[in-house]
Amino acid sequence: MSNLDHFDAGILGAGAIGLAVASKLARHPRFQNASAVILERHRTFGEETSSRNSEVIHAGIYYPRNSLKARLCVEGRQQLYDWCRRHDIPHRQTGKLIIAGEGQEHELEIIRKRALDNGVADLSLLSSPELLALEPELKASAALYSPSSGIIDSHAYMQSLLFSTENHGAIFSPLTEVKRLTRQDGRYLVETLCQGESYRFTCDMLVNCAGIAAQSVAELVDGFPAAAIPAQQLVKGSYFTLQGKSPFTHLVYPVPEPGLKGLGIHVTLDMAGQTRFGPDTESVETINYQLDPAKETNFRGAIARYFPGIADRTLLPGYSGIRPKLAVDSGVADFLIQAGGPLGFPQLIQLFGIESPGLTASLAIADEVIKQLDC
């Protein structure tokens, strides 16, 4: 293997998480002189989950206490705002309204207490008149206001991470598909198909940030125990776009309904001020990003409960994304940041189930990976 290219670190996947890990690795005192390569099977970065979401900066409100999602969302949110300010990334701290219909008011207090448990102490309760003063088009009896929620241009954010990493000498290798990963002589041998040609290299550290393909990549690690690869549940979410001027200036979320895999069909805004509704939740077996226009009927029914004006507005099919959730029998699936050392694979870190709030938490997730590699 002596005649192969060698890197200190190989990062598999160039979505928001992989790019954040690469950027943090490049700037960490211990690893700042390390050589790194970022592999991406698509033509460019962030073509899957990282670019097919609502681009919301989450506050950290809903997640179970002491979960990685809760802690890393709160830590990552502040880092993300700081990064955006330092690197001139388009973003806006719009604030978010969690609205309750008649009979749902008590749910707002439950949500507020959970937020407090997670360290989110800036929520305030609004009466119906106070809510309507902010958003006159809404129909609701009360709301929680989250001032620290916002939106971001996710493409510009990922571009800045890649630029930062390449400035520190990292190599970005798109159109590169991993074929086999083998632990040999204290290193990892990485066999790939790079732009149609076979390419092999070695590295000391390996980070699986392949997102929706993380389980498939883990299965390529020779000898890695199959029982340590968690089951994945694919959940598709679709978005519709409101034609014309937006009636809203805040993000608007209904109280989550029991049994939902998501947070209900809610209002998000993009940096141009356009309104999007979504996502819904649909369990799927295969990856297919086509949006079924027939879903509009269900969308309109859900939206009308809090925005009666939808009856006179035009909805256009937007886009869809797929969340790589971990399959759990009950409760809420958490992130899994798995260190390979105890399983006989030192310096192998694998990330599974990185869905929402992964974009918000990306820089904090990267910190967790760096801690594991620094052991």
C-alpha positions as CSV (number, residue, x, y, z in Angstrom):
1,M,0.0,0.0,0.0
2,S,3.1,2.3,0.1
3,N,2.5,3.6,-3.4
4,L,-1.0,4.8,-2.7
5,D,-2.0,8.3,-1.9
6,H,-2.4,8.8,1.9
7,F,-4.5,11.3,3.8
8,D,-4.8,11.8,7.5
9,A,-8.6,11.9,7.2
10,G,-11.2,10.7,4.8
11,I,-14.7,12.2,5.1
12,L,-17.4,10.3,3.3
13,G,-20.3,12.6,2.2
14,A,-20.3,16.4,1.4
15,G,-23.6,17.4,2.9
16,A,-23.8,20.0,5.6
17,I,-22.5,17.5,8.2
18,G,-19.6,16.3,6.2
19,L,-18.5,19.8,5.2
20,A,-18.9,21.0,8.8
21,V,-16.7,18.1,10.1
22,A,-14.1,18.9,7.4
23,S,-14.1,22.5,8.3
24,K,-13.8,21.9,12.1
25,L,-11.1,19.3,11.5
26,A,-9.1,21.7,9.4
27,R,-9.2,24.4,12.1
28,H,-8.7,22.2,15.2
29,P,-5.3,22.8,16.9
30,R,-4.4,19.1,16.8
31,F,-5.5,18.5,13.2
32,Q,-4.9,21.8,11.6
33,N,-2.0,20.4,9.5
34,A,-3.8,17.2,8.7
35,S,-4.4,16.3,5.1
36,A,-8.1,15.5,4.3
37,V,-10.2,14.3,1.4
38,I,-14.0,14.7,1.1
39,L,-15.7,12.2,-1.1
40,E,-19.1,12.9,-2.6
41,R,-21.0,10.5,-4.9
42,H,-22.9,13.3,-6.6
43,R,-21.7,16.0,-8.9
44,T,-21.5,18.6,-6.2
45,F,-22.1,19.1,-2.5
46,G,-25.4,18.9,-0.6
47,E,-27.6,17.4,-3.3
48,E,-29.7,15.2,-0.9
49,T,-31.0,15.9,2.6
50,S,-29.0,19.1,3.1
51,S,-30.7,20.8,0.2
52,R,-34.1,19.3,0.4
53,N,-35.4,20.7,3.7
54,S,-37.0,23.8,5.0
55,E,-33.8,25.7,5.7
56,V,-35.0,26.6,9.2
57,I,-32.6,27.4,12.0
58,H,-34.3,25.6,14.9
59,A,-34.2,26.8,18.5
60,G,-34.2,23.3,20.0
61,I,-37.7,23.3,21.4
62,Y,-39.3,19.9,20.8
63,Y,-36.6,17.3,21.3
64,P,-36.5,14.9,24.4
65,R,-34.5,16.2,27.3
66,N,-30.8,15.1,27.4
67,S,-31.0,13.8,23.8
68,L,-28.3,14.6,21.3
69,K,-30.8,16.4,19.1
70,A,-31.7,18.8,22.0
71,R,-28.2,19.5,23.1
72,L,-26.6,19.8,19.7
73,C,-29.4,21.9,18.3
74,V,-29.0,24.5,21.1
75,E,-25.2,24.5,20.8
76,G,-25.3,24.4,17.1
77,R,-27.8,27.2,16.6
78,Q,-25.6,29.8,18.2
79,Q,-22.6,28.6,16.3
80,L,-24.6,28.7,13.1
81,Y,-25.7,32.3,13.6
82,D,-22.1,33.3,14.5
83,W,-20.8,31.6,11.4
84,C,-23.4,33.3,9.2
85,R,-22.4,36.7,10.6
86,R,-18.7,36.1,10.2
87,H,-19.0,34.8,6.7
88,D,-21.8,36.9,5.3
89,I,-24.1,34.0,4.8
90,P,-27.7,35.1,4.0
91,H,-29.9,34.4,7.0
92,R,-32.6,36.0,9.0
93,Q,-33.7,35.6,12.6
94,T,-37.4,35.7,11.7
95,G,-38.8,34.2,14.9
96,K,-41.3,31.3,15.0
97,L,-44.9,31.1,16.2
98,I,-46.2,27.8,17.5
99,I,-50.0,28.2,17.3
100,A,-52.8,26.5,19.2
101,G,-56.3,26.0,18.0
102,E,-59.3,26.0,20.4
103,G,-58.7,23.3,23.1
104,Q,-55.0,23.0,22.4
105,E,-53.8,25.8,24.6
106,H,-52.5,23.4,27.3
107,E,-50.2,21.9,24.7
108,L,-48.3,25.2,24.5
109,E,-47.3,24.9,28.2
110,I,-46.1,21.4,27.7
111,I,-43.9,22.6,24.8
112,R,-42.7,25.6,26.8
113,K,-41.6,23.3,29.7
114,R,-39.8,20.9,27.3
115,A,-38.0,23.9,25.8
116,L,-36.9,25.1,29.2
117,D,-35.5,21.6,29.9
118,N,-33.5,21.9,26.7
119,G,-32.1,25.3,27.7
120,V,-34.4,27.3,25.5
121,A,-35.6,30.0,27.9
122,D,-36.7,32.8,25.5
123,L,-40.2,31.5,24.6
124,S,-43.1,33.8,25.4
125,L,-46.9,33.1,25.4
126,L,-49.1,35.2,23.2
127,S,-52.8,35.7,23.5
128,S,-54.9,35.6,20.3
129,P,-55.0,39.4,20.0
130,E,-51.2,39.6,20.5
131,L,-50.7,36.9,17.9
132,L,-53.0,38.6,15.4
133,A,-51.1,41.8,15.8
134,L,-48.1,40.0,14.5
135,E,-49.8,37.8,11.9
136,P,-53.3,39.1,11.0
137,E,-54.0,36.2,8.6
138,L,-53.7,33.5,11.2
139,K,-56.6,31.7,13.0
140,A,-55.5,30.6,16.4
141,S,-56.4,31.0,20.1
142,A,-52.9,31.4,21.5
143,A,-49.2,30.9,20.5
144,L,-45.7,30.5,21.8
145,Y,-43.2,32.9,20.2
146,S,-39.6,31.7,19.7
147,P,-37.4,34.7,18.8
148,S,-34.3,32.6,18.2
149,S,-35.7,30.6,15.3
150,G,-34.8,31.7,11.8
151,I,-33.9,30.8,8.2
152,I,-30.7,30.3,6.2
153,D,-29.5,30.0,2.7
154,S,-28.2,26.4,3.1
155,H,-26.4,26.4,-0.2
156,A,-24.4,29.5,0.6
157,Y,-23.6,28.0,4.1
158,M,-22.3,24.7,2.6
159,Q,-20.3,26.7,0.0
160,S,-18.7,28.7,2.8
161,L,-17.8,25.5,4.7
162,L,-16.2,24.0,1.6
163,F,-14.3,27.2,0.8
164,S,-13.0,27.3,4.4
165,T,-11.9,23.6,4.2
166,E,-10.2,23.9,0.8
167,N,-8.4,27.0,2.0
168,H,-6.8,24.7,4.6
169,G,-5.7,22.3,2.0
170,A,-8.5,19.7,1.9
171,I,-9.4,18.1,-1.4
172,F,-13.0,17.8,-2.6
173,S,-13.6,14.8,-4.8
174,P,-17.1,14.7,-6.3
175,L,-18.5,11.9,-8.5
176,T,-16.7,9.5,-6.2
177,E,-18.5,6.4,-5.1
178,V,-17.1,4.3,-2.2
179,K,-16.8,0.6,-3.1
180,R,-15.0,-1.0,-0.2
181,L,-13.4,0.0,3.1
182,T,-10.8,-2.2,4.8
183,R,-8.8,-1.9,8.0
184,Q,-5.2,-2.8,7.1
185,D,-1.9,-2.2,8.9
186,G,-3.3,0.4,11.2
187,R,-4.9,2.4,8.4
188,Y,-8.0,2.4,6.3
189,L,-7.8,1.3,2.7
190,V,-10.6,3.2,0.7
191,E,-11.5,1.8,-2.7
192,T,-13.6,4.0,-4.9
193,L,-14.9,4.6,-8.4
194,C,-13.9,8.2,-9.1
195,Q,-15.4,9.7,-12.2
196,G,-15.7,6.3,-13.7
197,E,-12.1,5.2,-12.8
198,S,-10.8,3.1,-10.0
199,Y,-9.1,5.1,-7.3
200,R,-7.6,3.7,-4.0
201,F,-6.1,5.6,-1.1
202,T,-5.3,5.1,2.6
203,C,-6.2,7.3,5.6
204,D,-5.8,7.2,9.3
205,M,-9.2,8.6,10.3
206,L,-12.5,7.9,8.6
207,V,-15.8,9.7,9.1
208,N,-19.0,8.3,7.6
209,C,-21.2,11.4,7.0
210,A,-23.1,9.8,4.1
211,G,-26.5,10.8,5.4
212,I,-29.2,8.8,3.7
213,A,-26.5,6.4,2.5
214,A,-24.7,6.0,5.9
215,Q,-26.0,2.5,6.5
216,S,-25.0,1.4,3.0
217,V,-21.5,2.8,3.5
218,A,-21.2,1.1,6.9
219,E,-22.0,-2.2,5.2
220,L,-18.9,-1.7,2.9
221,V,-16.5,-1.8,5.9
222,D,-15.0,-5.2,5.9
223,G,-15.7,-7.1,9.1
224,F,-17.8,-4.4,10.7
225,P,-20.5,-6.1,12.8
226,A,-23.9,-5.9,11.0
227,A,-25.6,-5.8,14.4
228,A,-24.0,-2.4,15.1
229,I,-25.6,-0.8,12.0
230,P,-28.9,0.6,13.1
231,A,-32.1,0.1,11.0
232,Q,-33.1,3.1,9.0
233,Q,-36.6,4.4,8.3
234,L,-37.1,6.7,5.2
235,V,-39.6,9.4,5.7
236,K,-40.5,11.6,2.7
237,G,-41.7,15.1,3.1
238,S,-43.2,17.3,0.4
239,Y,-43.5,21.1,0.1
240,F,-45.9,23.3,-1.8
241,T,-45.2,27.0,-2.6
242,L,-47.7,29.8,-2.2
243,Q,-48.0,31.9,-5.3
244,G,-47.7,35.6,-4.9
245,K,-46.9,37.8,-2.0
246,S,-46.4,36.1,1.4
247,P,-49.0,36.9,4.1
248,F,-46.5,36.0,6.8
249,T,-43.3,37.5,8.3
250,H,-42.7,34.7,10.8
251,L,-42.4,30.9,10.7
252,V,-45.7,29.4,11.7
253,Y,-46.0,25.9,13.2
254,P,-49.2,24.2,14.4
255,V,-49.1,22.3,17.7
256,P,-47.7,18.9,16.7
257,E,-50.4,16.2,16.4
258,P,-49.9,12.9,18.3
259,G,-48.4,10.2,16.2
260,L,-46.9,12.5,13.6
261,K,-43.3,11.7,12.4
262,G,-42.8,15.4,11.9
263,L,-44.1,18.7,13.2
264,G,-47.2,19.0,10.9
265,I,-47.5,21.1,7.8
266,H,-46.1,24.4,8.7
267,V,-45.2,27.8,7.2
268,T,-41.6,28.4,6.2
269,L,-40.1,31.3,4.4
270,D,-37.1,31.5,2.1
271,M,-34.5,34.3,1.9
272,A,-36.5,35.9,-1.0
273,G,-39.6,36.0,1.2
274,Q,-41.5,33.3,-0.6
275,T,-43.8,31.1,1.5
276,R,-43.6,27.3,1.5
277,F,-45.9,24.9,3.3
278,G,-44.7,21.5,4.5
279,P,-43.5,19.0,5.0
280,D,-46.0,16.2,5.3
281,T,-44.7,12.8,6.3
282,E,-44.8,9.6,4.2
283,S,-43.0,6.4,5.0
284,V,-41.3,5.1,1.9
285,E,-39.1,2.1,1.0
286,T,-37.1,3.7,-1.8
287,I,-35.6,7.1,-2.6
288,N,-37.8,9.0,-5.0
289,Y,-38.0,12.8,-5.0
290,Q,-41.0,13.2,-7.3
291,L,-43.8,15.2,-5.8
292,D,-47.4,14.0,-6.2
293,P,-49.5,17.1,-7.2
294,A,-52.6,15.2,-5.8
295,K,-51.3,15.9,-2.3
296,E,-52.5,19.5,-2.7
297,T,-56.0,18.5,-1.3
298,N,-54.6,17.3,2.0
299,F,-52.2,20.2,2.2
300,R,-55.1,22.7,1.8
301,G,-57.1,21.0,4.5
302,A,-54.2,21.1,7.0
303,I,-53.3,24.7,6.1
304,A,-56.9,26.0,6.3
305,R,-57.1,25.1,10.0
306,Y,-54.8,28.0,10.8
307,F,-54.8,30.1,7.5
308,P,-58.3,30.4,6.1
309,G,-57.1,32.7,3.4
310,I,-55.6,29.7,1.6
311,A,-59.0,29.2,-0.1
312,D,-58.3,32.2,-2.3
313,R,-54.6,31.5,-2.9
314,T,-52.8,29.3,-5.4
315,L,-50.5,26.5,-4.3
316,L,-47.8,25.3,-6.6
317,P,-45.9,22.0,-6.2
318,G,-42.5,22.7,-4.7
319,Y,-40.1,19.9,-4.0
320,S,-39.6,16.9,-1.7
321,G,-36.9,15.5,0.6
322,I,-36.3,12.3,2.5
323,R,-35.3,12.1,6.1
324,P,-32.9,9.2,7.1
325,K,-34.6,8.5,10.5
326,L,-33.5,5.7,12.7
327,A,-36.2,3.1,13.1
328,V,-37.4,2.9,16.7
329,D,-40.4,1.1,18.1
330,S,-41.6,4.1,20.1
331,G,-40.6,7.6,21.1
332,V,-38.4,9.9,19.1
333,A,-35.3,8.6,17.3
334,D,-32.1,10.4,18.3
335,F,-28.9,11.1,16.4
336,L,-26.3,8.3,16.6
337,I,-22.7,9.3,16.5
338,Q,-20.9,6.0,16.7
339,A,-17.2,5.5,17.6
340,G,-15.8,2.4,16.0
341,G,-13.0,1.9,18.5
342,P,-15.0,-0.3,20.9
343,L,-16.0,-2.4,17.8
344,G,-12.5,-2.9,16.7
345,F,-12.3,0.0,14.2
346,P,-10.4,2.8,15.9
347,Q,-10.6,6.3,14.4
348,L,-13.8,5.3,12.5
349,I,-16.8,7.6,13.3
350,Q,-20.1,6.9,11.7
351,L,-23.2,9.2,11.9
352,F,-26.6,7.6,11.6
353,G,-30.1,9.2,11.6
354,I,-28.9,12.7,11.0
355,E,-32.2,14.4,10.1
356,S,-33.8,17.6,11.4
357,P,-32.3,19.5,13.2
358,G,-29.1,18.4,11.5
359,L,-28.6,21.6,9.5
360,T,-28.9,23.7,12.6
361,A,-26.8,21.4,14.7
362,S,-24.1,20.8,12.0
363,L,-21.3,22.6,13.6
364,A,-22.0,21.2,17.0
365,I,-22.2,17.7,15.5
366,A,-18.8,18.3,14.0
367,D,-17.5,19.1,17.5
368,E,-18.7,15.8,18.7
369,V,-17.0,14.0,15.9
370,I,-13.7,15.9,16.6
371,K,-13.9,14.9,20.3
372,Q,-14.2,11.2,19.3
373,L,-11.3,11.5,16.9
374,D,-9.2,13.3,19.5
375,C,-9.5,10.5,22.0
